[in-house]
């Protein structure tokens, strides 16, 4: 099953789930394996069965419950039964309530032995898919870099560079794990980012850049227009390139955070990386959208008052929300801290 999980992580399948599959013969040998590459592509189970050639009597290990519905491809369950597989081990049931358990039931009815692990590892393969099927919203990861004394930028707005090259390179790997990277109009004006993945030898899919438009004018000569971004706004606007997504307005007629997140999910973007700045981060935090966070703490001290990672008032220590720190690692002179929120 661990091999199936590894295979699943290798492809950006959203809005479909990431799924990996391994077929083991009656002699205990791996005879087929595969992963789902994305919408319209063969599902992992089918890739593995095609690879195996003859799967009769074998055991299929698959990270997520096989599907029973007709979409762009036929149901996997029908192929599993037709191939004569004797046993199927499922990492987790499909979290989609419309389908959960149906694939397992059909296989068992056809005489296939089925074991369901409900393994936490299956969820960790694609937490964004599980989160979306359970909430209707994308899984939002907040990312920011700050000095050791808590500033993402100096009082004059300068922030290059708070962290080292090692931490910034890790930030590019983080981008590669997400469907979209979201910033506000203020960050666009100050940093003029391209929001792409720039790593030596990287040939994978680039995340889609997203600009949440507010009161700040969007510069027509910004580098982001070369990448056809999504621009989220509360009213129709003209942009040099990309797609304009109009959503409900919130405070000051800025795009409502929940409406923005839901619109991104409806467009198939389930894994969202929120890179700020402080105004956007604060608004999305207070809206309850943040599910995870990655904080890069630079080995530097500003020694005074700079910009906080989130704009807004911190009224009382009693209002501070607890998080679970799930990982820490040293990156050169800096520290990466990963946290999750159990709202």
LUMMAR-889059 format. One record per residue (C-alpha): residue number from 0; residue in one letter; chain; x, y, z. Coordinates in steps of 0.25 Angstrom, whole numbers. Layout:
BEGIN
NODE     n   res   chain       x       y       z
NODE   NUM     A       A       X       Y       Z
...
% end
This chain:
BEGIN
NODE     n   res   chain       x       y       z
NODE     0     X       A       0       0       0
NODE     1     X       A      11      10       3
NODE     2     X       A      16       8     -12
NODE     3     X       A       2      11     -16
NODE     4     X       A       2      24      -8
NODE     5     X       A      16      28     -14
NODE     6     X       A      11      26     -28
NODE     7     X       A      -2      34     -25
NODE     8     X       A       6      46     -20
NODE     9     X       A      14      47     -33
NODE    10     X       A       3      53     -41
NODE    11     X       A      -6      66     -40
NODE    12     X       A     -19      59     -43
NODE    13     X       A     -29      70     -37
NODE    14     X       A     -40      72     -38
NODE    15     X       A     -40      57     -38
NODE    16     X       A     -34      50     -26
NODE    17     X       A     -19      45     -26
NODE    18     X       A     -19      30     -27
NODE    19     X       A      -9      20     -28
NODE    20     X       A     -10       5     -30
NODE    21     X       A      -1      -8     -29
NODE    22     X       A      -5     -22     -33
NODE    23     X       A       2     -34     -26
NODE    24     X       A       1     -48     -32
NODE    25     X       A      -2     -60     -24
NODE    26     X       A      13     -63     -23
NODE    27     X       A      15     -50     -16
NODE    28     X       A      21     -42     -28
NODE    29     X       A      17     -28     -32
NODE    30     X       A      12     -30     -47
NODE    31     X       A       6     -17     -49
NODE    32     X       A       5      -3     -44
NODE    33     X       A      -1      11     -48
NODE    34     X       A      -6      25     -44
NODE    35     X       A     -16      34     -49
NODE    36     X       A     -11      46     -56
NODE    37     X       A     -23      55     -57
NODE    38     X       A     -37      57     -63
NODE    39     X       A     -39      49     -75
NODE    40     X       A     -27      40     -73
NODE    41     X       A     -28      25     -69
NODE    42     X       A     -30      22     -54
NODE    43     X       A     -19      16     -46
NODE    44     X       A     -26       3     -45
NODE    45     X       A     -27       2     -60
NODE    46     X       A     -13       6     -62
NODE    47     X       A      -8      -5     -53
NODE    48     X       A     -17     -15     -59
NODE    49     X       A     -12     -11     -73
NODE    50     X       A       2     -12     -68
NODE    51     X       A       0     -26     -62
NODE    52     X       A      -7     -32     -74
NODE    53     X       A     -13     -44     -67
NODE    54     X       A     -18     -41     -53
NODE    55     X       A     -27     -53     -50
NODE    56     X       A     -26     -57     -36
NODE    57     X       A     -17     -46     -32
NODE    58     X       A     -18     -35     -21
NODE    59     X       A     -20     -21     -24
NODE    60     X       A     -15     -10     -14
NODE    61     X       A     -22       3     -17
NODE    62     X       A     -21      16      -9
NODE    63     X       A     -35      20     -11
NODE    64     X       A     -48      13     -13
NODE    65     X       A     -50       9     -28
NODE    66     X       A     -61      17     -35
NODE    67     X       A     -74      12     -40
NODE    68     X       A     -79      24     -48
NODE    69     X       A     -78      27     -63
NODE    70     X       A     -70      39     -66
NODE    71     X       A     -59      42     -76
NODE    72     X       A     -55      28     -73
NODE    73     X       A     -63      15     -70
NODE    74     X       A     -65      10     -56
NODE    75     X       A     -52       4     -50
NODE    76     X       A     -61      -7     -42
NODE    77     X       A     -66     -13     -55
NODE    78     X       A     -52     -15     -60
NODE    79     X       A     -47     -21     -47
NODE    80     X       A     -58     -31     -47
NODE    81     X       A     -56     -34     -61
NODE    82     X       A     -41     -37     -59
NODE    83     X       A     -44     -47     -49
NODE    84     X       A     -36     -41     -37
NODE    85     X       A     -38     -49     -25
NODE    86     X       A     -36     -38     -14
NODE    87     X       A     -35     -23     -13
NODE    88     X       A     -29     -15      -2
NODE    89     X       A     -34      -1      -1
NODE    90     X       A     -27      10       6
NODE    91     X       A     -39      18       9
NODE    92     X       A     -54      20       5
NODE    93     X       A     -57      31      -5
NODE    94     X       A     -60      43       4
NODE    95     X       A     -71      47      -6
NODE    96     X       A     -84      44       1
NODE    97     X       A     -90      41     -13
NODE    98     X       A     -81      29     -15
NODE    99     X       A     -75      25      -2
NODE   100     X       A     -76      10       0
NODE   101     X       A     -83       8     -13
NODE   102     X       A     -70       2     -20
NODE   103     X       A     -67      -7      -9
NODE   104     X       A     -81     -12      -8
NODE   105     X       A     -82     -15     -23
NODE   106     X       A     -68     -23     -23
NODE   107     X       A     -73     -31     -11
NODE   108     X       A     -86     -34     -18
NODE   109     X       A     -78     -39     -30
NODE   110     X       A     -70     -49     -21
NODE   111     X       A     -57     -41     -19
NODE   112     X       A     -51     -41      -5
NODE   113     X       A     -50     -26      -1
NODE   114     X       A     -42     -21      11
NODE   115     X       A     -43      -6      15
NODE   116     X       A     -32       0      23
NODE   117     X       A     -37      14      26
NODE   118     X       A     -22      17      27
NODE   119     X       A     -19      32      31
NODE   120     X       A      -8      30      20
NODE   121     X       A     -18      30      10
NODE   122     X       A     -24      43      14
NODE   123     X       A     -10      49      14
NODE   124     X       A      -8      45       0
NODE   125     X       A     -18      56      -4
NODE   126     X       A     -23      64       7
NODE   127     X       A     -29      74      -2
NODE   128     X       A     -38      65      -9
NODE   129     X       A     -43      59       5
NODE   130     X       A     -45      73      10
NODE   131     X       A     -53      78      -2
NODE   132     X       A     -62      66      -2
NODE   133     X       A     -65      68      13
NODE   134     X       A     -66      83      13
NODE   135     X       A     -69      88      -2
NODE   136     X       A     -56      97       0
NODE   137     X       A     -42      96      -4
NODE   138     X       A     -31      93       6
NODE   139     X       A     -24     106       8
NODE   140     X       A     -10     106      13
NODE   141     X       A      -4     120      18
NODE   142     X       A      10     122      15
NODE   143     X       A      19     134      19
NODE   144     X       A      33     137      23
NODE   145     X       A      37     145      35
NODE   146     X       A      48     150      44
NODE   147     X       A      51     143      57
NODE   148     X       A      44     155      64
NODE   149     X       A      31     153      55
NODE   150     X       A      32     163      43
NODE   151     X       A      29     159      29
NODE   152     X       A      35     172      24
NODE   153     X       A      41     185      30
NODE   154     X       A      33     197      32
NODE   155     X       A      37     203      19
NODE   156     X       A      31     190      12
NODE   157     X       A      45     184       8
NODE   158     X       A      45     169      10
NODE   159     X       A      56     164       1
NODE   160     X       A      61     155       7
NODE   161     X       A      55     151      20
NODE   162     X       A      60     137      18
NODE   163     X       A      72     130      11
NODE   164     X       A      73     123      -3
NODE   165     X       A      70     110       4
NODE   166     X       A      57     114      10
NODE   167     X       A      53     121      -3
NODE   168     X       A      56     108     -11
NODE   169     X       A      47     100      -2
NODE   170     X       A      36     110      -4
NODE   171     X       A      37     107     -19
NODE   172     X       A      35      92     -16
NODE   173     X       A      23      96      -7
NODE   174     X       A      17     104     -19
NODE   175     X       A      19      91     -28
NODE   176     X       A      10      84     -18
NODE   177     X       A      -2      93     -20
NODE   178     X       A     -12      96     -31
NODE   179     X       A     -12     111     -30
NODE   180     X       A      -4     122     -23
NODE   181     X       A     -12     133     -17
NODE   182     X       A      -8     148     -14
NODE   183     X       A     -14     161     -12
NODE   184     X       A     -13     173     -21
NODE   185     X       A      -4     180     -11
NODE   186     X       A       6     169     -12
NODE   187     X       A       5     170     -27
NODE   188     X       A       9     184     -27
NODE   189     X       A      20     183     -17
NODE   190     X       A      27     170     -21
NODE   191     X       A      23     168     -36
NODE   192     X       A      24     153     -34
NODE   193     X       A      22     143     -45
NODE   194     X       A      17     132     -35
NODE   195     X       A      23     121     -43
NODE   196     X       A      32     109     -39
NODE   197     X       A      46     112     -42
NODE   198     X       A      55     100     -38
NODE   199     X       A      66      94     -46
NODE   200     X       A      61      83     -55
NODE   201     X       A      47      85     -51
NODE   202     X       A      37      81     -62
NODE   203     X       A      24      78     -55
NODE   204     X       A      11      86     -55
NODE   205     X       A      12     101     -51
NODE   206     X       A       1     106     -41
NODE   207     X       A      -9     116     -47
NODE   208     X       A      -6     130     -41
NODE   209     X       A     -18     136     -35
NODE   210     X       A     -19     151     -31
NODE   211     X       A     -30     156     -22
NODE   212     X       A     -33     170     -27
NODE   213     X       A     -36     181     -16
NODE   214     X       A     -35     196     -16
NODE   215     X       A     -21     195     -22
NODE   216     X       A     -20     197     -37
NODE   217     X       A     -14     185     -44
NODE   218     X       A      -1     190     -52
NODE   219     X       A      -3     187     -66
NODE   220     X       A      12     184     -68
NODE   221     X       A      13     174     -56
NODE   222     X       A      20     161     -60
NODE   223     X       A       8     153     -55
NODE   224     X       A       1     156     -68
NODE   225     X       A      10     147     -76
NODE   226     X       A       4     135     -68
NODE   227     X       A     -11     137     -71
NODE   228     X       A     -15     138     -56
NODE   229     X       A     -29     137     -50
NODE   230     X       A     -33     151     -45
NODE   231     X       A     -44     150     -34
NODE   232     X       A     -52     163     -33
NODE   233     X       A     -65     167     -27
NODE   234     X       A     -69     174     -40
NODE   235     X       A     -65     173     -55
NODE   236     X       A     -52     179     -59
NODE   237     X       A     -43     178     -71
NODE   238     X       A     -29     172     -70
NODE   239     X       A     -17     170     -79
NODE   240     X       A     -19     155     -79
NODE   241     X       A     -25     143     -72
NODE   242     X       A     -38     140     -66
NODE   243     X       A     -47     150     -58
NODE   244     X       A     -55     143     -47
NODE   245     X       A     -66     151     -41
NODE   246     X       A     -70     147     -27
NODE   247     X       A     -79     153     -16
NODE   248     X       A     -73     166     -10
NODE   249     X       A     -69     166       5
NODE   250     X       A     -63     177      13
NODE   251     X       A     -60     190       5
NODE   252     X       A     -66     183      -7
NODE   253     X       A     -54     174      -7
NODE   254     X       A     -56     159     -11
NODE   255     X       A     -62     151       0
NODE   256     X       A     -52     141       4
NODE   257     X       A     -61     129       5
NODE   258     X       A     -68     133      -8
NODE   259     X       A     -54     133     -14
NODE   260     X       A     -49     120      -9
NODE   261     X       A     -62     113     -13
NODE   262     X       A     -61     119     -27
NODE   263     X       A     -47     114     -28
NODE   264     X       A     -51     100     -23
NODE   265     X       A     -63     100     -33
NODE   266     X       A     -53     103     -44
NODE   267     X       A     -45      90     -40
NODE   268     X       A     -34      96     -31
NODE   269     X       A     -35      88     -18
NODE   270     X       A     -21      91     -13
NODE   271     X       A     -19     106     -10
NODE   272     X       A      -6     113      -6
NODE   273     X       A      -9     127       0
NODE   274     X       A       4     135       0
NODE   275     X       A      -2     148       5
NODE   276     X       A       1     159       8
NODE   277     X       A      -4     162      22
NODE   278     X       A     -17     168      18
NODE   279     X       A     -22     156      10
NODE   280     X       A     -16     147      20
NODE   281     X       A     -23     153      32
NODE   282     X       A     -36     153      24
NODE   283     X       A     -36     139      20
NODE   284     X       A     -31     135      34
NODE   285     X       A     -43     142      41
NODE   286     X       A     -52     135      31
NODE   287     X       A     -48     122      36
NODE   288     X       A     -42     117      22
NODE   289     X       A     -28     114      26
NODE   290     X       A     -26      99      29
NODE   291     X       A     -11      98      29
NODE   292     X       A       1     107      30
NODE   293     X       A      16     107      26
NODE   294     X       A      24     118      33
NODE   295     X       A      38     121      29
NODE   296     X       A      46     128      40
NODE   297     X       A      58     135      36
NODE   298     X       A      71     135      44
NODE   299     X       A      70     150      45
NODE   300     X       A      64     160      55
NODE   301     X       A      58     173      51
NODE   302     X       A      59     179      65
NODE   303     X       A      47     188      63
NODE   304     X       A      33     189      58
NODE   305     X       A      31     184      44
NODE   306     X       A      19     178      37
NODE   307     X       A      11     166      44
NODE   308     X       A       8     154      36
NODE   309     X       A      -7     157      37
NODE   310     X       A     -13     171      37
NODE   311     X       A     -24     173      47
NODE   312     X       A     -25     175      62
NODE   313     X       A     -20     164      72
NODE   314     X       A     -30     168      83
NODE   315     X       A     -27     158      94
NODE   316     X       A     -19     146      97
NODE   317     X       A     -32     139      99
NODE   318     X       A     -35     141      84
NODE   319     X       A     -23     134      80
NODE   320     X       A     -26     121      73
NODE   321     X       A     -18     108      76
NODE   322     X       A     -11     101      65
NODE   323     X       A      -4      88      64
NODE   324     X       A      11      88      60
NODE   325     X       A      13      76      51
NODE   326     X       A      27      78      46
NODE   327     X       A      39      86      48
NODE   328     X       A      52      86      40
NODE   329     X       A      65      94      38
NODE   330     X       A      67     100      25
NODE   331     X       A      81     106      25
NODE   332     X       A      81     118      35
NODE   333     X       A      65     117      35
NODE   334     X       A      54     109      41
NODE   335     X       A      42     104      34
NODE   336     X       A      30     101      43
NODE   337     X       A      17      94      38
NODE   338     X       A       4      95      46
NODE   339     X       A     -10      90      44
NODE   340     X       A     -23      95      50
NODE   341     X       A     -34      86      55
NODE   342     X       A     -46      95      54
% end
